[in-house]
Amino acid sequence: MGETPAFKAVEGAIAGVTAQLINEDTTVTVTPGASGPVVQVAPDRHWPRLGDTVDGVLWLGGNHPVYPSPTIYLDPAYQRELRRRATIIKAYSGQDFLTVLDDLVRQGEQARGTSP
């Protein structure tokens, strides 16, 4: 990804890479291909492809969390898209991020002062 901060749009060959979590039992192999790099992840646990779940990857370096203002989750279009993607992830892995999104929406309402 280069020096931090760095942003990489998920397109082309990288869009076909699985969005599975990379851990100690995962091997990522990148080889040259005719139309760009070919990325293989093994074992492939049949996670959704990156292009189905994200538009890009932001690398800030290190291993520390960075969170936006919770009011970002109040935007109806953004919320619809997050719900669509959460449904894809749940179908593949069983992880339910919809409850997490509901909590983030509540936090956004509290931050903006619109909650009951």
C-alpha positions in Angstrom: 0.0 0.0 0.0 3.0 2.3 0.3 3.6 5.0 2.9 0.9 5.9 5.3 -1.7 7.2 5.0 -2.6 5.4 1.8 -5.9 4.6 0.0 -6.4 1.9 -2.6 -9.6 1.7 -4.6 -10.9 -1.9 -4.8 -11.0 -2.5 -8.6 -9.6 -4.9 -11.2 -7.8 -7.9 -9.9 -8.0 -6.9 -6.2 -11.8 -6.7 -6.4 -11.8 -10.5 -6.9 -9.8 -11.2 -3.8 -11.8 -12.7 -0.9 -12.6 -10.4 2.1 -11.7 -13.2 4.6 -9.8 -12.3 7.7 -6.1 -12.9 7.2 -4.5 -14.8 10.1 -1.7 -17.2 10.9 -3.2 -20.0 8.8 -3.8 -17.9 5.7 -1.4 -17.6 2.8 -1.6 -14.8 0.3 0.2 -15.2 -3.0 0.5 -12.4 -5.6 1.8 -13.3 -9.1 2.0 -11.3 -12.3 -0.8 -11.8 -14.7 -1.7 -10.6 -18.2 -4.2 -8.0 -17.0 -2.5 -7.3 -13.7 -1.5 -9.1 -10.5 -3.3 -12.3 -9.6 -4.0 -12.6 -5.9 -4.7 -16.0 -4.3 -5.8 -16.6 -0.7 -5.5 -20.0 0.8 -7.4 -21.5 2.3 -10.4 -19.8 0.6 -13.2 -20.0 3.1 -15.7 -18.7 0.5 -15.9 -15.2 2.0 -17.4 -12.5 -0.3 -15.1 -10.8 -2.7 -13.7 -7.4 -1.7 -15.5 -5.7 -4.6 -18.8 -6.9 -3.1 -18.2 -5.5 0.3 -16.0 -2.4 0.1 -15.1 0.4 -2.3 -11.5 0.8 -1.1 -9.0 0.2 1.6 -7.5 3.0 3.8 -4.2 2.1 5.4 -3.2 4.3 8.3 -0.3 2.1 9.5 0.1 0.2 12.7 -2.7 -1.6 14.4 -4.9 1.0 16.0 -8.6 1.8 15.6 -9.8 5.0 14.0 -13.5 5.8 14.1 -15.5 8.5 12.3 -18.1 10.6 14.0 -21.1 8.4 14.7 -23.3 11.0 12.9 -22.0 9.5 9.6 -24.4 6.6 10.1 -27.4 8.9 10.0 -27.1 9.4 6.2 -29.9 7.3 4.7 -28.0 6.3 1.5 -24.9 5.3 3.5 -27.0 3.4 6.0 -28.8 1.5 3.1 -25.4 0.6 1.6 -24.0 -0.6 4.9 -27.1 -2.7 5.5 -26.8 -4.2 2.0 -23.2 -5.1 2.7 -23.9 -6.5 6.1 -26.5 -8.8 4.6 -23.8 -10.1 2.2 -21.4 -10.7 5.0 -24.0 -12.5 7.1 -24.9 -14.8 4.2 -21.2 -15.8 3.9 -20.0 -15.9 7.5 -23.0 -15.8 9.8 -21.7 -12.6 11.4 -24.5 -10.2 12.1 -23.4 -6.6 11.7 -26.9 -5.3 11.5 -27.2 -5.0 15.2 -23.8 -3.2 15.3 -25.1 -0.8 12.7 -28.3 -0.2 14.7 -26.1 0.7 17.7 -24.0 3.1 15.6 -27.2 4.8 14.4 -28.3 5.2 18.0 -24.9 6.7 18.8 -25.2 9.1 15.9 -28.7 10.2 17.1 -27.3 10.8 20.6 -24.3 12.7 19.2 -26.6 14.9 17.1 -29.1 15.3 20.0 -32.0 13.7 18.1 -32.5 10.6 20.2 -35.6 10.3 22.5 
